[in-house]
Amino acid sequence: MQQDYTKEPSLVEGRLTIGEIEELIAAPLDSRPGFKYYLALTITTSVMLVGGVCLALSFWFGIGLWGNNQPVAWGFPIVNFVFWVGIGHAGTLISAILFLLRQRWRTGIARFAEAMTIFAVMCAGIFPVIHTGRPWLAGYLLPYPNQHDLWVNFTSPLVFDVFAVSTYFTVSLVFWYVGLIPDFATLRDRVVESGVVSKIKKTLYKVFSLGWRHSNRHWQHYEKSYMILAGFATPLVLSVHTIVSFDFAVSVLYGWHTTIFPPYFVAGAIFSGFAMVVTVLVFVRKIFDLEQIITIDHLEKMNKIIIATGMMVGYAYGIEFFIAWYSGNPIEQFVFINRAFGPYAWAYWIMVSCNVLVPQFFWIRKIRRSVPLMLIVSLLVNVGMWFERYVIVVTSLHRDFLPSSWGHYAPTLYDAGILLGSFGLFFTLVLLFTKTMPAVSIAEVKAVADGAQPSHREEAD
């Protein structure tokens, strides 16, 4: 059947009523967790515990257990930090920028993407703290009056990171919570006090809904505050990974000292963030029967954004080599030739294949709308984006200015265990979120359902 492009496709399939939408989204919260949920939670917590054990051993014996060395002093911890901060970009972009652009299709996926942002930033925050080998001194990163007049170096991008990431986390958390207030009120009104558990749930919903009554005045204040928070969050989407890129770009190291890093990092962050959202939503929509709300059209639109940002990333890869050639600087040229054909060429070509070649399959509509194929592509994009950070950090450091200072970086099992543990923490938080809070915004989906908006046009028979 040929699609009618004169009409906007329905954002909620099946012509569900307002009551059916509420029941569908609240169903995971009303039902007891099943065997599959406990099995998934057991796997993710086990993986998280592996990371916890590796982290505990690192605290006890020191970071000599890791692969960090001279000259590659920045190893897995900084690679993982940049990776997780990038994953956290899609949520705020979907919630803030697409909200300001009045993209109504964001309603089905915004809540989940916001939660993933918060969880990803929590995972990212672990690595700079442990990377120093002195996590108990992390408080010195925050400027506070003290009797020794010791202040942080405000001109250092590493200090910029502390302010940027903490501000991003705070605004994202408030933005996420404000969006949850109407839904907490809806859940509060649904709970029937028939036992101890239901009474506890009702009390918690009462507290977190802040006395919301669904009144016209409440909705006016809500929409105004949501708009203001979206305005705050929008520059943060662009600034946070820009500041993370300054960790590299303001150095005098060849391969890092380049002005293309800020837009390159932001595009890469959105690219990897959307890929992770697609990866997780593919499972969530199937497990919790949300196919009518998180539709193929939602996933296809995200896949189109993956194509666009993937082409930006591919352009950045090419322009880096052009700038190295055009500069006429033999050291700069050596760094990039070594990156593509040196000891870490395997990592570079995995990066290029996953980030530039694989997303091109999304030009084909059937692949873009096929759930198994989009899952494979999104997983490969995440692999490629992790290797991008690995290539940037390791290949620029392992060849120092003097050949006598050259080295080789090889991660250890403890490095891999901590990385796996961060994934375990992330997916454990995702699973807990899906059973304690509505994974989709009830209020926003109701507002875009067919028949929810008044229409002054009569349809021809």
QUIDAGI-V955170 format. One record per pair of residues at least 24 apart in sequence whose ideal C-beta (glycine too) atoms are under 8 Angstrom apart, sorted by the first residue. I is the first residue (numbers start at 1). J is the second residue. D is the distance in Angstrom with one decimal. If there is no record, write none. Layout:
i=I j=J d=D
i=I j=J d=D
//
This chain:
i=9 j=297 d=5.8
i=10 j=450 d=5.5
i=11 j=104 d=6.2
i=11 j=105 d=5.9
i=11 j=107 d=6.7
i=11 j=108 d=6.6
i=11 j=295 d=7.4
i=11 j=297 d=7.6
i=11 j=298 d=8.0
i=11 j=445 d=7.7
i=11 j=448 d=4.7
i=11 j=449 d=7.4
i=12 j=108 d=7.8
i=12 j=292 d=6.3
i=12 j=293 d=5.9
i=12 j=295 d=7.8
i=12 j=445 d=6.4
i=12 j=448 d=7.0
i=12 j=449 d=4.7
i=12 j=450 d=6.7
i=13 j=291 d=7.4
i=13 j=292 d=4.4
i=13 j=293 d=7.9
i=13 j=295 d=5.4
i=14 j=292 d=4.6
i=15 j=450 d=5.8
i=16 j=292 d=6.3
i=16 j=449 d=6.6
i=18 j=446 d=5.3
i=18 j=449 d=6.6
i=18 j=452 d=7.0
i=21 j=293 d=7.1
i=21 j=442 d=7.0
i=21 j=445 d=5.6
i=21 j=446 d=5.7
i=21 j=449 d=6.0
i=22 j=186 d=6.6
i=22 j=190 d=7.7
i=22 j=442 d=5.7
i=22 j=446 d=7.3
i=24 j=289 d=7.0
i=24 j=290 d=6.9
i=24 j=292 d=7.0
i=24 j=293 d=6.6
i=25 j=290 d=7.5
i=25 j=293 d=6.9
i=25 j=438 d=5.2
i=25 j=439 d=7.4
i=25 j=440 d=5.0
i=25 j=442 d=5.1
i=25 j=445 d=7.0
i=26 j=186 d=7.7
i=26 j=187 d=6.5
i=26 j=190 d=6.4
i=26 j=438 d=6.5
i=26 j=442 d=7.2
i=27 j=288 d=7.1
i=27 j=289 d=7.3
i=28 j=288 d=5.0
i=28 j=434 d=5.9
i=28 j=435 d=6.0
i=28 j=439 d=7.1
i=29 j=187 d=6.8
i=29 j=435 d=6.9
i=29 j=436 d=7.3
i=29 j=437 d=7.6
i=29 j=438 d=6.8
i=30 j=190 d=7.9
i=33 j=435 d=6.0
i=36 j=287 d=7.2
i=37 j=287 d=7.9
i=37 j=431 d=7.1
i=37 j=435 d=7.0
i=40 j=427 d=8.0
i=40 j=431 d=6.0
i=41 j=428 d=6.9
i=41 j=431 d=5.2
i=41 j=432 d=7.9
i=44 j=424 d=5.2
i=44 j=427 d=4.3
i=44 j=428 d=4.3
i=44 j=431 d=6.1
i=45 j=424 d=6.8
i=45 j=428 d=5.5
i=46 j=424 d=7.2
i=47 j=420 d=5.4
i=47 j=421 d=6.6
i=47 j=423 d=6.4
i=47 j=424 d=3.2
i=47 j=427 d=7.8
i=48 j=421 d=5.5
i=48 j=424 d=3.2
i=48 j=425 d=4.9
i=48 j=428 d=5.5
i=49 j=421 d=7.6
i=49 j=424 d=7.4
i=50 j=417 d=5.3
i=50 j=420 d=5.7
i=50 j=421 d=5.7
i=50 j=424 d=6.9
i=51 j=417 d=5.8
i=51 j=418 d=5.2
i=51 j=419 d=7.6
i=51 j=420 d=5.7
i=51 j=421 d=0.9
i=51 j=422 d=6.2
i=51 j=424 d=5.8
i=51 j=425 d=7.0
i=52 j=421 d=6.0
i=53 j=417 d=7.1
i=54 j=413 d=7.8
i=54 j=414 d=4.7
i=54 j=417 d=3.4
i=54 j=418 d=4.9
i=54 j=421 d=6.4
i=55 j=130 d=6.8
i=55 j=418 d=5.8
i=55 j=421 d=6.7
i=57 j=414 d=6.6
i=58 j=130 d=6.9
i=58 j=414 d=6.2
i=58 j=418 d=7.3
i=59 j=135 d=7.6
i=62 j=133 d=6.7
i=63 j=130 d=7.8
i=63 j=131 d=8.0
i=63 j=133 d=4.5
i=65 j=412 d=6.3
i=65 j=414 d=4.5
i=66 j=411 d=7.4
i=66 j=412 d=5.9
i=66 j=414 d=5.9
i=66 j=415 d=5.3
i=67 j=409 d=5.8
i=67 j=410 d=5.3
i=67 j=411 d=4.3
i=67 j=412 d=5.0
i=67 j=415 d=5.5
i=68 j=409 d=7.9
i=69 j=407 d=5.8
i=69 j=409 d=6.7
i=70 j=405 d=7.6
i=70 j=407 d=6.4
i=71 j=397 d=5.3
i=71 j=398 d=6.5
i=71 j=400 d=4.5
i=71 j=405 d=5.8
i=71 j=406 d=7.5
i=71 j=407 d=5.3
i=72 j=393 d=7.8
i=72 j=394 d=5.9
i=72 j=397 d=4.5
i=72 j=398 d=5.3
i=72 j=407 d=6.1
i=72 j=409 d=4.0
i=73 j=397 d=7.2
i=74 j=131 d=7.7
i=74 j=393 d=5.2
i=74 j=397 d=6.4
i=75 j=393 d=7.3
i=75 j=394 d=7.4
i=75 j=409 d=6.1
i=75 j=411 d=6.6
i=75 j=415 d=6.7
i=76 j=411 d=5.5
i=76 j=415 d=4.1
i=76 j=416 d=8.0
i=76 j=418 d=7.0
i=76 j=419 d=6.2
i=77 j=127 d=4.3
i=77 j=128 d=7.3
i=77 j=130 d=6.2
i=77 j=131 d=3.7
i=77 j=418 d=7.9
i=78 j=127 d=6.9
i=78 j=128 d=7.7
i=78 j=131 d=6.2
i=78 j=247 d=7.8
i=78 j=389 d=8.0
i=78 j=393 d=5.7
i=79 j=386 d=7.3
i=79 j=389 d=4.6
i=79 j=390 d=5.1
i=79 j=393 d=5.2
i=79 j=394 d=7.8
i=80 j=123 d=8.0
i=80 j=124 d=7.7
i=80 j=127 d=5.0
i=80 j=389 d=7.9
i=80 j=418 d=7.6
i=80 j=419 d=5.7
i=80 j=422 d=6.2
i=81 j=124 d=5.3
i=81 j=127 d=3.9
i=81 j=128 d=5.6
i=81 j=131 d=7.4
i=82 j=244 d=5.9
i=82 j=265 d=7.9
i=82 j=389 d=4.6
i=82 j=392 d=7.9
i=82 j=393 d=7.9
i=83 j=124 d=7.9
i=83 j=272 d=7.3
i=83 j=385 d=6.7
i=83 j=386 d=5.2
i=83 j=389 d=5.2
i=84 j=120 d=5.0
i=84 j=121 d=7.2
i=84 j=123 d=4.5
i=84 j=124 d=3.5
i=84 j=127 d=7.4
i=84 j=422 d=6.7
i=84 j=426 d=7.9
i=85 j=120 d=7.3
i=85 j=121 d=6.8
i=85 j=124 d=4.6
i=85 j=165 d=6.6
i=85 j=240 d=6.7
i=85 j=241 d=6.4
i=85 j=244 d=5.7
i=85 j=269 d=7.0
i=86 j=241 d=6.4
i=86 j=265 d=7.7
i=86 j=268 d=6.2
i=86 j=269 d=3.7
i=86 j=272 d=4.7
i=86 j=273 d=6.2
i=86 j=385 d=6.5
i=86 j=389 d=7.9
i=87 j=116 d=7.2
i=87 j=120 d=4.1
i=87 j=269 d=7.9
i=87 j=272 d=5.8
i=87 j=273 d=5.4
i=87 j=276 d=4.9
i=88 j=116 d=7.3
i=88 j=117 d=4.4
i=88 j=118 d=7.6
i=88 j=120 d=3.7
i=88 j=121 d=4.6
i=88 j=124 d=6.8
i=88 j=168 d=7.5
i=88 j=172 d=7.6
i=88 j=269 d=8.0
i=88 j=273 d=6.7
i=89 j=117 d=7.4
i=89 j=237 d=6.1
i=89 j=240 d=7.5
i=89 j=241 d=6.4
i=89 j=266 d=7.7
i=89 j=269 d=4.0
i=89 j=270 d=5.3
i=89 j=272 d=7.8
i=89 j=273 d=4.2
i=90 j=116 d=7.3
i=90 j=117 d=7.2
i=90 j=270 d=6.3
i=90 j=273 d=2.9
i=90 j=274 d=4.7
i=90 j=276 d=6.9
i=90 j=277 d=4.9
i=91 j=115 d=7.2
i=91 j=116 d=5.4
i=91 j=117 d=3.0
i=91 j=118 d=7.6
i=91 j=120 d=7.9
i=91 j=172 d=6.9
i=91 j=273 d=7.1
i=91 j=277 d=7.4
i=92 j=117 d=5.6
i=92 j=168 d=7.6
i=92 j=172 d=5.6
i=92 j=175 d=7.3
i=92 j=233 d=5.0
i=92 j=236 d=6.6
i=92 j=237 d=5.0
i=93 j=237 d=5.2
i=93 j=270 d=5.9
i=93 j=273 d=7.2
i=94 j=277 d=7.5
i=95 j=175 d=6.3
i=95 j=176 d=7.9
i=95 j=179 d=7.4
i=95 j=230 d=7.1
i=95 j=233 d=7.0
i=96 j=175 d=7.2
i=96 j=229 d=7.7
i=96 j=230 d=4.3
i=96 j=231 d=7.8
i=96 j=233 d=3.8
i=96 j=234 d=4.8
i=96 j=237 d=6.6
i=97 j=230 d=7.9
i=97 j=234 d=5.5
i=97 j=237 d=6.3
i=99 j=226 d=7.6
i=99 j=230 d=5.0
i=100 j=227 d=7.9
i=100 j=230 d=5.5
i=100 j=231 d=7.3
i=100 j=234 d=6.4
i=104 j=448 d=5.0
i=105 j=297 d=6.9
i=105 j=298 d=5.9
i=105 j=301 d=5.7
i=107 j=441 d=6.1
i=107 j=444 d=4.0
i=107 j=445 d=5.4
i=107 j=447 d=7.3
i=107 j=448 d=5.2
i=108 j=293 d=5.1
i=108 j=294 d=4.9
i=108 j=295 d=7.0
i=108 j=298 d=5.2
i=108 j=440 d=6.0
i=108 j=445 d=6.2
i=109 j=277 d=6.7
i=109 j=281 d=6.3
i=109 j=294 d=6.1
i=109 j=298 d=5.5
i=109 j=302 d=7.4
i=109 j=440 d=7.8
i=110 j=179 d=7.5
i=110 j=441 d=6.3
i=110 j=444 d=7.1
i=111 j=176 d=7.8
i=111 j=179 d=6.6
i=111 j=180 d=7.7
i=111 j=438 d=6.8
i=111 j=439 d=6.2
i=111 j=440 d=5.6
i=111 j=441 d=4.6
i=111 j=444 d=8.0
i=112 j=277 d=7.3
i=112 j=280 d=7.3
i=112 j=281 d=6.4
i=112 j=284 d=6.7
i=112 j=439 d=5.1
i=112 j=440 d=6.9
i=113 j=277 d=5.1
i=114 j=172 d=6.7
i=114 j=175 d=6.7
i=114 j=176 d=4.3
i=114 j=179 d=6.9
i=115 j=176 d=6.6
i=115 j=429 d=8.0
i=115 j=430 d=7.2
i=115 j=433 d=5.1
i=115 j=437 d=7.7
i=115 j=439 d=7.6
i=116 j=276 d=6.7
i=116 j=277 d=6.3
i=116 j=280 d=6.6
i=116 j=430 d=6.9
i=117 j=172 d=5.1
i=117 j=176 d=7.7
i=117 j=273 d=7.9
i=118 j=169 d=7.0
i=118 j=172 d=5.7
i=118 j=173 d=5.8
i=118 j=176 d=6.2
i=119 j=425 d=7.8
i=119 j=426 d=5.3
i=119 j=429 d=4.3
i=119 j=430 d=6.4
i=119 j=433 d=7.7
i=120 j=273 d=7.9
i=120 j=276 d=7.6
i=120 j=426 d=6.5
i=121 j=165 d=6.5
i=121 j=168 d=6.6
i=121 j=169 d=4.7
i=121 j=172 d=7.0
i=122 j=169 d=7.7
i=122 j=425 d=7.5
i=122 j=429 d=7.3
i=123 j=422 d=4.6
i=123 j=425 d=5.7
i=123 j=426 d=5.3
i=124 j=165 d=6.9
i=125 j=165 d=6.8
i=125 j=169 d=7.6
i=126 j=422 d=6.7
i=127 j=422 d=7.8
i=128 j=161 d=7.0
i=130 j=418 d=7.8
i=157 j=243 d=6.5
i=157 j=246 d=3.8
i=157 j=247 d=5.0
i=157 j=250 d=5.5
i=158 j=247 d=6.3
i=160 j=243 d=4.7
i=160 j=246 d=6.2
i=161 j=243 d=6.1
i=161 j=244 d=6.3
i=161 j=247 d=6.6
i=164 j=236 d=7.9
i=164 j=239 d=6.4
i=164 j=240 d=4.9
i=164 j=243 d=4.2
i=164 j=244 d=7.4
i=165 j=240 d=6.4
i=165 j=244 d=7.9
i=167 j=236 d=6.7
i=168 j=236 d=5.0
i=168 j=240 d=4.6
i=171 j=229 d=6.9
i=171 j=232 d=5.4
i=171 j=233 d=5.4
i=171 j=236 d=5.9
i=172 j=233 d=6.8
i=172 j=236 d=7.9
i=174 j=229 d=6.5
i=175 j=226 d=7.9
i=175 j=229 d=4.7
i=175 j=230 d=7.4
i=175 j=232 d=8.0
i=175 j=233 d=5.6
i=178 j=222 d=7.3
i=178 j=225 d=6.0
i=178 j=226 d=6.0
i=178 j=229 d=6.1
i=179 j=226 d=6.9
i=179 j=441 d=6.2
i=179 j=444 d=7.8
i=180 j=208 d=7.2
i=180 j=437 d=6.6
i=180 j=438 d=7.6
i=181 j=208 d=7.4
i=181 j=209 d=5.9
i=181 j=210 d=6.0
i=181 j=212 d=5.5
i=181 j=222 d=7.0
i=182 j=209 d=7.9
i=182 j=212 d=6.1
i=182 j=214 d=7.2
i=182 j=222 d=6.8
i=182 j=442 d=7.4
i=182 j=443 d=4.2
i=183 j=437 d=7.8
i=183 j=438 d=4.9
i=183 j=441 d=6.4
i=183 j=442 d=4.8
i=183 j=443 d=6.1
i=184 j=208 d=4.6
i=184 j=209 d=3.9
i=184 j=212 d=7.1
i=185 j=209 d=4.0
i=185 j=212 d=3.7
i=185 j=213 d=7.4
i=185 j=214 d=6.5
i=186 j=442 d=5.4
i=186 j=443 d=7.2
i=187 j=438 d=7.2
i=237 j=266 d=7.8
i=237 j=270 d=7.9
i=238 j=266 d=5.8
i=241 j=265 d=4.6
i=241 j=266 d=4.9
i=241 j=268 d=7.8
i=241 j=269 d=4.3
i=242 j=266 d=6.1
i=248 j=392 d=6.7
i=248 j=396 d=7.9
i=253 j=396 d=5.7
i=253 j=397 d=7.5
i=254 j=329 d=7.7
i=254 j=331 d=5.2
i=254 j=332 d=5.1
i=254 j=334 d=7.9
i=254 j=335 d=4.6
i=254 j=396 d=7.0
i=255 j=332 d=7.6
i=255 j=335 d=4.2
i=255 j=336 d=7.1
i=255 j=339 d=7.1
i=255 j=392 d=7.5
i=255 j=395 d=6.8
i=255 j=396 d=3.5
i=256 j=392 d=7.4
i=256 j=396 d=5.4
i=258 j=320 d=6.9
i=258 j=323 d=6.6
i=260 j=316 d=5.8
i=260 j=319 d=6.1
i=260 j=320 d=6.7
i=260 j=323 d=7.3
i=263 j=312 d=7.6
i=263 j=316 d=7.5
i=264 j=312 d=7.8
i=264 j=313 d=7.1
i=264 j=316 d=3.9
i=267 j=309 d=5.0
i=267 j=312 d=3.9
i=267 j=313 d=5.5
i=267 j=316 d=7.0
i=268 j=309 d=7.5
i=268 j=313 d=5.2
i=268 j=316 d=7.7
i=268 j=355 d=8.0
i=268 j=385 d=6.2
i=268 j=388 d=6.4
i=270 j=305 d=7.3
i=270 j=309 d=4.9
i=271 j=306 d=6.4
i=271 j=309 d=3.8
i=271 j=310 d=5.7
i=271 j=312 d=7.6
i=271 j=313 d=5.6
i=271 j=355 d=7.3
i=271 j=381 d=6.8
i=271 j=385 d=6.6
i=272 j=381 d=6.6
i=272 j=382 d=6.1
i=272 j=385 d=3.8
i=274 j=302 d=5.2
i=274 j=305 d=5.3
i=274 j=306 d=5.2
i=274 j=309 d=7.1
i=275 j=306 d=6.0
i=275 j=377 d=7.9
i=275 j=378 d=4.3
i=275 j=379 d=7.8
i=275 j=381 d=3.9
i=275 j=382 d=5.2
i=275 j=385 d=7.2
i=276 j=378 d=7.4
i=276 j=382 d=5.9
i=277 j=302 d=6.5
i=278 j=302 d=5.4
i=278 j=303 d=6.9
i=278 j=306 d=7.3
i=278 j=374 d=6.1
i=278 j=375 d=7.5
i=278 j=378 d=4.2
i=279 j=375 d=6.5
i=279 j=378 d=4.5
i=279 j=379 d=6.0
i=279 j=382 d=6.7
i=280 j=430 d=6.3
i=282 j=371 d=5.8
i=282 j=374 d=7.1
i=282 j=375 d=4.9
i=282 j=378 d=7.7
i=284 j=434 d=6.5
i=284 j=439 d=6.3
i=288 j=434 d=6.8
i=288 j=439 d=7.0
i=290 j=439 d=7.5
i=290 j=440 d=6.5
i=293 j=440 d=5.6
i=293 j=445 d=5.9
i=294 j=440 d=7.0
i=296 j=369 d=5.3
i=296 j=371 d=7.5
i=299 j=369 d=7.6
i=299 j=371 d=7.4
i=299 j=374 d=6.2
i=300 j=368 d=5.2
i=300 j=369 d=5.3
i=303 j=362 d=4.9
i=303 j=368 d=4.8
i=303 j=374 d=5.8
i=303 j=377 d=7.8
i=304 j=362 d=7.2
i=304 j=368 d=7.3
i=306 j=359 d=5.7
i=306 j=362 d=6.3
i=306 j=377 d=7.7
i=306 j=378 d=7.4
i=306 j=381 d=6.7
i=307 j=359 d=5.6
i=307 j=360 d=7.7
i=307 j=362 d=4.8
i=307 j=363 d=6.8
i=310 j=355 d=6.2
i=310 j=356 d=6.8
i=310 j=359 d=3.8
i=310 j=360 d=7.9
i=310 j=381 d=7.3
i=311 j=359 d=8.0
i=313 j=355 d=5.4
i=313 j=356 d=7.1
i=313 j=388 d=7.8
i=314 j=355 d=6.9
i=314 j=356 d=4.0
i=317 j=352 d=6.5
i=317 j=355 d=7.8
i=317 j=356 d=6.6
i=334 j=399 d=7.7
i=335 j=395 d=7.4
i=335 j=396 d=6.4
i=335 j=399 d=7.1
i=338 j=395 d=6.6
i=338 j=399 d=6.0
i=339 j=391 d=6.4
i=339 j=395 d=4.6
i=339 j=396 d=8.0
i=342 j=395 d=7.0
i=342 j=399 d=7.7
i=343 j=398 d=7.4
i=343 j=408 d=6.7
i=344 j=391 d=6.6
i=344 j=394 d=6.1
i=344 j=395 d=5.0
i=344 j=398 d=7.5
i=347 j=387 d=5.2
i=347 j=390 d=5.7
i=347 j=391 d=5.3
i=347 j=394 d=7.6
i=347 j=395 d=7.7
i=348 j=387 d=7.9
i=348 j=391 d=5.3
i=348 j=395 d=7.2
i=350 j=383 d=7.2
i=350 j=384 d=6.6
i=350 j=387 d=4.9
i=351 j=384 d=5.3
i=351 j=387 d=4.3
i=351 j=388 d=4.9
i=351 j=390 d=7.9
i=351 j=391 d=5.5
i=352 j=384 d=7.9
i=353 j=384 d=7.1
i=354 j=380 d=4.6
i=354 j=381 d=6.0
i=354 j=383 d=5.4
i=354 j=384 d=2.6
i=354 j=385 d=7.7
i=354 j=387 d=7.1
i=355 j=381 d=6.5
i=355 j=384 d=4.0
i=355 j=385 d=6.4
i=355 j=388 d=6.4
i=358 j=384 d=7.2
//
